[in-house]
Amino acid sequence: MRIILTLGLLLFFQVQAASPGAIHASEGMVVSRSALASTAGVEIMKSGGNAIDAAVATGFALAVTYPSAGNLGGGGFAVIQLQDGTVVTLDHRETAPGHASRDMYLDKDGTVIQGLSRQSHASSGVPGTVDGLLTLLEKYGTKTRREVMATAIRLAREGFPLSRDMTEQFAGVLGFMQDHPTSHKVFSNNGQAYREGDLWKQPDLADTLEIIAEKGRDGFYNGRIAELIVAEMQRGNGLISLQDLTNYRSVWREPVHGTYRGYDIWGMPPPSSGGVLVVEMLNMLEPHDLAGMGWGSAAAVHVLIESERRAYADRSEYLGDPDYYPVPVSKLIAKDYARQRFSDFRADQASNSATITPGKWSEESIETTHFSTMDAAGNAVALTTTLNSSFGNRIVVTGAGFLLNNEMDDFSIRENTANQYGLLGREANSIEAGKRMLSSMSPTIVSREGKPYLITGSPGGSTIITTVLQVIVNVIDHKMGIEDAVALPRFHHQWQPDGVIYDPFAISPDTLAILGKMGHKGFRNFPFGGGLGDANSILVKEGELLGMKDPRNEGLAVGY
């Protein structure tokens, strides 16, 4: 059988008129931000592995080939549908260190200490990626650690030629790494910027991966690697201890489940806000004829913005780690609640975010990467993983070769104080030792008649949730193929700040004028990268797997 490839290397503005084609396959598919990582996943399936084995192989390979977001030092979420139709989710989100405290990023006057929650050793939560990937493999995989990690180890040890995109990413952070000699050494070529085509080797990371392959989770959370992490913490007043690492465990959680126009929606529960908000917004949208309004019309954009506005207001009040705060998931995803929440919707007028507050009931929320895998038996994985900011806090663990996350910024470091994505939070997401910080990661599986139909997700901080929402709406309401559903431009609103950001060409000038007359405001083009999100997705159509690499960024859909 042959491997079928497509490079998602088209510039964003080139895909507005005609989206690049999806990749067709029958036996297996992996879609990720890295060509090498996608290929690693498919090779595992070709050797007899399943979609879970492929996800683990892809995840470890991304830690080598896409270091700004693929990681060993971060965390993530996975939504898995098994071939018997069962859906499970694995939370391997980072946790606050044992010495973390509610006001740890405030000075004696209660003022936020700038940069401490994002650019310091103290910004790191206890990493969950390694435990998460190994837990997935142990529970549902069929291959050995050595088999699924072989490609990642080889790529780290022998190196691979850098693409232009990668060299530009490295050049963009080198200046910030001047105060961290190990980081500067890893991401520069003997102190000089790497050039396209240069061979990049990571011997320390290769050694770390070898230890994990040999010893499993103990190779990371105990012993030499754990000691290197703690030594790095001590160099910069970080908080992670050996006890924190020993205590870390991933958590299996009940998926968020909703329905939309006859389809089942399966998402990640808290501490992800994604599953709850996607279902809540779909519930608000369901009574409205989006197909009849037409994609990109003022009416359709208006109703989506209004659903987003209300859902993100709820995020700020109610979402957090359910092990520490009573998150009212069942109420937030109830269709009756959505009808109540949308009862003040007006088809001809925008709401004012200043007057939109979190909903009530009568009884007592930018650097990440998402990949999707599926096999012929019907196993499917949607997995999103992150360091939070691009390259995390930009600190490489000396001797271990991997970057640390800066996920502590995803907590509410002070009530109603925005994080780097402009998201507000309150008591539900306050800092507490051992607690998992709230996330917007939204790995999602849409199923039909008990079988996977759409596997999707995205990076993008607060815009992840609205990216996933629009991919689903494009497929179900607008009957788009996966090519257009993923590639067409998108827009985003998150309650506060009260404004709409959008991809080039997402909203036409005449539609902008109509929306402005309705009272919508704050329109601006998305200021970062190639566009909103990177929704690497798989659609199942008439038994065939269609893989679509989001053309906003490089990467690969690989099928066979």
VONU-400025 format. One line per 2 residues: number of its first residue (from 0); for each residue x, y, z of C-alpha. Coordinates in steps of 0.02 Angstrom, whole numbers, plus 50000, padded with zeros to 5 digits. Example, Ala and Ser with C-alpha at 12.3 -4.5 7.8 and 13.67 -1.06 7.14 Angstrom:
<lovos>
0	50615:49775:50390  50684:49947:50357
</lovos>
This chain:
<lovos>
0	50000:50000:50000  50062:50174:49965
2	50071:50326:50077  49973:50474:50014
4	50042:50646:50061  49993:50827:50050
6	50088:50978:50112  49987:51116:50195
8	50110:51247:50137  49995:51364:50041
10	49989:51540:50106  49825:51585:50189
12	49771:51712:50060  49791:51583:49923
14	49657:51467:49991  49508:51583:49998
16	49442:51550:49824  49481:51366:49810
18	49531:51260:49957  49667:51131:49934
20	49605:50954:49917  49585:50831:50059
22	49684:50669:50064  49584:50509:50038
24	49626:50346:50124  49544:50185:50179
26	49657:50108:50312  49721:50250:50421
28	49748:50438:50431  49852:50561:50533
30	49841:50749:50514  49962:50858:50612
32	50069:51016:50610  50224:50915:50565
34	50252:50810:50409  50376:50702:50503
36	50259:50675:50650  50111:50629:50538
38	50218:50505:50445  50277:50428:50609
40	50096:50398:50660  50046:50318:50496
42	50200:50205:50494  50145:50137:50663
44	49973:50096:50593  50050:50015:50439
46	50150:49902:50555  49989:49842:50639
48	49957:49978:50768  49792:50065:50796
50	49743:50249:50801  49794:50264:50984
52	49968:50196:50946  49976:50322:50804
54	49924:50465:50917  50061:50422:51043
56	50193:50407:50906  50136:50573:50832
58	50136:50657:51002  50314:50606:51043
60	50373:50652:50867  50295:50826:50884
62	50400:50852:51041  50552:50838:50926
64	50491:50916:50763  50377:51057:50823
66	50452:51123:50985  50351:51283:50997
68	50199:51179:51046  50237:50993:51033
70	50314:50949:51199  50371:50841:51343
72	50361:50987:51464  50179:51035:51438
74	50011:50948:51440  49852:50917:51344
76	49685:50832:51321  49629:50683:51217
78	49455:50630:51160  49451:50450:51100
80	49313:50352:51015  49344:50165:51016
82	49287:50045:50881  49141:49986:50989
84	49075:50166:50997  49133:50203:51174
86	49199:50380:51199  49327:50419:51335
88	49431:50572:51376  49602:50588:51457
90	49652:50745:51551  49841:50763:51554
92	49836:50949:51590  49975:51023:51696
94	49946:51052:51883  49997:51191:51999
96	50152:51146:52104  50129:51106:52286
98	50202:51274:52339  50088:51375:52225
100	49971:51498:52310  49823:51607:52262
102	49915:51774:52258  50087:51712:52203
104	50097:51833:52055  50046:51988:52153
106	50156:52109:52250  50120:52165:52429
108	49998:52295:52363  49900:52166:52262
110	49969:52225:52095  50012:52096:51961
112	50201:52074:51944  50226:52090:51757
114	50301:51939:51670  50307:51826:51822
116	50163:51714:51765  50228:51698:51586
118	50416:51723:51572  50490:51647:51730
120	50529:51477:51804  50383:51508:51921
122	50264:51510:51772  50279:51321:51747
124	50150:51195:51800  50193:51012:51830
126	50205:50933:51655  50075:50804:51603
128	50118:50758:51423  50230:50608:51458
130	50110:50530:51582  49965:50563:51465
132	50041:50485:51310  50102:50333:51407
134	49934:50313:51493  49847:50313:51323
136	49969:50183:51258  49952:50070:51409
138	49762:50076:51411  49715:50067:51227
140	49873:50046:51124  49946:49885:51054
142	50128:49932:51027  50275:49946:51147
144	50349:50110:51207  50506:50074:51108
146	50406:50049:50948  50301:50207:50959
148	50449:50315:51014  50579:50249:50891
150	50550:50384:50760  50553:50525:50887
152	50716:50461:50960  50795:50443:50787
154	50741:50618:50733  50812:50694:50892
156	50974:50595:50882  51010:50605:50695
158	50923:50770:50662  50815:50830:50520
160	50827:50977:50397  50738:51133:50457
162	50600:51212:50353  50589:51398:50324
164	50444:51407:50446  50545:51325:50584
166	50697:51437:50558  50585:51590:50565
168	50508:51527:50727  50681:51501:50803
170	50740:51673:50746  50587:51751:50825
172	50627:51687:51000  50817:51688:51004
174	50821:51866:51071  50709:51816:51216
176	50824:51671:51257  50979:51776:51288
178	50957:51758:51476  50940:51568:51461
180	51105:51498:51392  51041:51320:51371
182	50889:51379:51271  50998:51490:51162
184	51116:51345:51129  50976:51226:51079
186	50890:51347:50960  51043:51425:50879
188	51181:51356:50769  51334:51390:50876
190	51261:51559:50923  51201:51603:50748
192	51026:51589:50677  50985:51427:50589
194	50950:51433:50402  50825:51337:50300
196	50891:51163:50262  51013:51158:50409
198	51017:50992:50502  50950:51011:50679
200	51003:50883:50809  50945:50873:50990
202	51058:50750:51083  50996:50793:51259
204	50815:50770:51206  50861:50605:51122
206	50936:50545:51287  50778:50596:51380
208	50668:50503:51257  50779:50348:51272
210	50757:50349:51460  50568:50364:51443
212	50564:50223:51316  50662:50114:51435
214	50583:50157:51602  50412:50227:51561
216	50338:50364:51669  50470:50334:51803
218	50599:50386:51675  50525:50560:51676
220	50439:50587:51843  50575:50505:51948
222	50762:50482:51934  50882:50583:51827
224	50757:50681:51720  50653:50731:51871
226	50812:50789:51959  50860:50893:51808
228	50688:50976:51808  50702:51019:51993
230	50881:51083:51970  50816:51197:51832
232	50680:51259:51950  50808:51298:52084
234	50914:51399:51961  50769:51518:51932
236	50660:51514:52087  50534:51394:52009
238	50416:51291:52115  50409:51115:52044
240	50477:50987:52169  50522:50803:52158
242	50363:50767:52256  50258:50863:52130
244	50330:50758:51989  50308:50594:52082
246	50128:50637:52124  50073:50686:51948
248	49939:50577:51867  49829:50596:51714
250	49641:50584:51746  49510:50489:51645
252	49353:50596:51640  49176:50577:51574
254	49162:50665:51406  49048:50813:51378
256	48907:50751:51267  48783:50853:51167
258	48679:50834:51011  48661:50949:50861
260	48542:50918:50717  48550:50730:50742
262	48738:50718:50769  48824:50674:50933
264	48954:50799:50993  49091:50730:51107
266	49207:50854:51192  49330:50875:51333
268	49257:50914:51505  49332:51036:51631
270	49468:51086:51663  49444:51113:51477
272	49313:51244:51440  49304:51187:51259
274	49181:51043:51269  49057:51140:51374
276	49064:51298:51269  49054:51209:51100
278	48897:51114:51155  48822:51269:51239
280	48846:51373:51081  48778:51236:50967
282	48625:51226:51079  48597:51413:51058
284	48619:51399:50870  48510:51246:50841
286	48342:51339:50830  48413:51454:50695
288	48420:51414:50509  48604:51445:50477
290	48599:51355:50310  48457:51467:50252
292	48551:51622:50307  48702:51571:50203
294	48884:51558:50250  48962:51728:50282
296	48798:51824:50281  48771:51962:50410
298	48630:51861:50487  48737:51705:50509
300	48889:51800:50576  48776:51895:50696
302	48696:51741:50774  48864:51654:50795
304	48941:51808:50878  48795:51820:50998
306	48811:51637:51048  48999:51661:51075
308	48972:51818:51179  48857:51730:51302
310	48958:51569:51314  49121:51658:51352
312	49035:51759:51488  48985:51594:51568
314	49164:51531:51551  49230:51674:51657
316	49115:51631:51802  49086:51444:51806
318	49230:51348:51726  49380:51278:51820
320	49454:51116:51886  49306:51007:51941
322	49415:50924:52073  49425:51092:52162
324	49266:51185:52111  49087:51125:52079
326	49076:51158:51892  48891:51152:51838
328	48923:51059:51674  48752:50978:51657
330	48664:51145:51677  48777:51238:51555
332	48753:51108:51416  48565:51087:51439
334	48459:51139:51290  48333:51224:51405
336	48473:51332:51476  48528:51380:51299
338	48352:51435:51257  48346:51540:51415
340	48520:51610:51382  48470:51662:51206
342	48298:51727:51251  48357:51908:51237
344	48435:51880:51065  48379:52006:50934
346	48402:51967:50751  48428:52151:50708
348	48535:52212:50851  48699:52167:50936
350	48706:52141:51123  48819:52248:51231
352	48951:52144:51319  48949:52268:51463
354	48771:52214:51502  48794:52029:51465
356	48829:51938:51627  48857:51753:51665
358	48694:51657:51651  48587:51599:51796
360	48468:51455:51824  48319:51435:51937
362	48402:51296:52038  48528:51320:52168
364	49366:51510:51401  49902:51560:51092
366	50026:51419:51059  49958:51246:51050
368	49946:51109:50920  49808:50986:50875
370	49815:50822:50781  49687:50693:50730
372	49707:50506:50697  49592:50367:50640
374	49609:50186:50588  49504:50070:50480
376	49429:49983:50632  49345:50144:50687
378	49462:50200:50827  49484:50389:50824
380	49586:50512:50927  49573:50701:50939
382	49722:50764:51040  49773:50942:51080
384	49936:50980:51169  50022:51141:51223
386	50158:51237:51313  50037:51386:51321
388	50140:51526:51243  50246:51491:51089
390	50398:51396:51157  50317:51405:51331
392	50421:51511:51449  50568:51484:51328
394	50670:51394:51460  50750:51228:51410
396	50787:51108:51553  50977:51099:51557
398	51035:50922:51518  50861:50861:51469
400	50834:50958:51308  50649:51005:51321
402	50557:51168:51351  50454:51210:51504
404	50274:51271:51495  50204:51434:51562
406	50031:51367:51597  50014:51451:51767
408	49959:51606:51671  49800:51513:51626
410	49742:51528:51806  49651:51684:51863
412	49803:51766:51942  49685:51901:52007
414	49496:51912:51989  49443:51992:51825
416	49625:52013:51769  49649:51958:51588
418	49775:51824:51542  49881:51836:51384
420	49728:51792:51279  49619:51926:51357
422	49515:51797:51450  49444:51843:51619
424	49420:51726:51765  49361:51721:51944
426	49352:51604:52093  49322:51446:51992
428	49494:51463:51911  49594:51537:52056
430	49767:51467:52094  49779:51322:52217
432	49914:51192:52245  49882:51035:52141
434	49742:51115:52041  49731:51107:51852
436	49718:51275:51765  49571:51308:51649
438	49604:51281:51464  49521:51322:51298
440	49588:51166:51212  49441:51082:51125
442	49481:50913:51046  49313:50857:50977
444	49237:50705:50894  49070:50717:50804
446	48987:50548:50779  48837:50485:50683
448	48748:50323:50725  48885:50280:50849
450	49030:50298:50727  49158:50439:50706
452	49108:50566:50576  49220:50717:50609
454	49380:50726:50713  49439:50903:50742
456	49521:51029:50858  49641:51176:50847
458	49772:51283:50930  49743:51468:50957
460	49716:51510:51141  49544:51583:51168
462	49504:51564:50982  49516:51374:50988
464	49335:51354:51041  49261:51465:50905
466	49372:51383:50774  49304:51211:50819
468	49126:51280:50823  49141:51350:50647
470	49217:51190:50575  49068:51093:50645
472	48941:51220:50581  49024:51223:50410
474	49010:51034:50395  48837:51007:50470
476	48741:51166:50427  48826:51222:50267
478	48859:51046:50201  49039:51089:50157
480	49169:50960:50117  49309:50950:50243
482	49419:51053:50127  49314:51212:50136
484	49254:51178:50314  49435:51191:50374
486	49512:51312:50250  49383:51450:50237
488	49414:51606:50343  49347:51621:50521
490	49301:51752:50652  49300:51760:50842
492	49214:51848:50986  49245:51810:51170
494	49131:51929:51267  49273:52033:51339
496	49355:52128:51261  49200:52173:51161
498	49261:52156:50983  49268:52042:50831
500	49433:51979:50760  49431:51892:50593
502	49535:51813:50456  49562:51910:50295
504	49406:51894:50187  49303:51814:50328
506	49182:51961:50330  49150:52060:50173
508	49146:52252:50178  48958:52260:50153
510	48931:52131:50290  49044:52232:50405
512	48936:52384:50371  48776:52290:50412
514	48851:52218:50572  48911:52391:50622
516	48736:52461:50603  48674:52320:50715
518	48793:52380:50850  48939:52259:50832
520	49107:52343:50859  49293:52320:50879
522	49320:52238:50709  49503:52198:50672
524	49602:52071:50573  49681:51931:50673
526	49855:52000:50713  49957:51840:50723
528	50023:51712:50600  49928:51646:50451
530	49754:51655:50525  49635:51594:50658
532	49674:51416:50712  49752:51263:50633
534	49608:51140:50627  49691:50978:50570
536	49539:50868:50541  49473:50703:50475
538	49300:50675:50399  49227:50503:50368
540	49123:50497:50209  49047:50338:50139
542	49176:50234:50231  49323:50335:50166
544	49441:50438:50276  49466:50617:50215
546	49612:50706:50299  49630:50894:50290
548	49785:50988:50345  49735:51167:50385
550	49824:51270:50251  49856:51413:50373
552	50014:51325:50429  50134:51194:50364
554	50110:51011:50407  50046:50853:50328
556	49895:50742:50306  49955:50564:50283
558	49842:50419:50238  49857:50245:50168
</lovos>
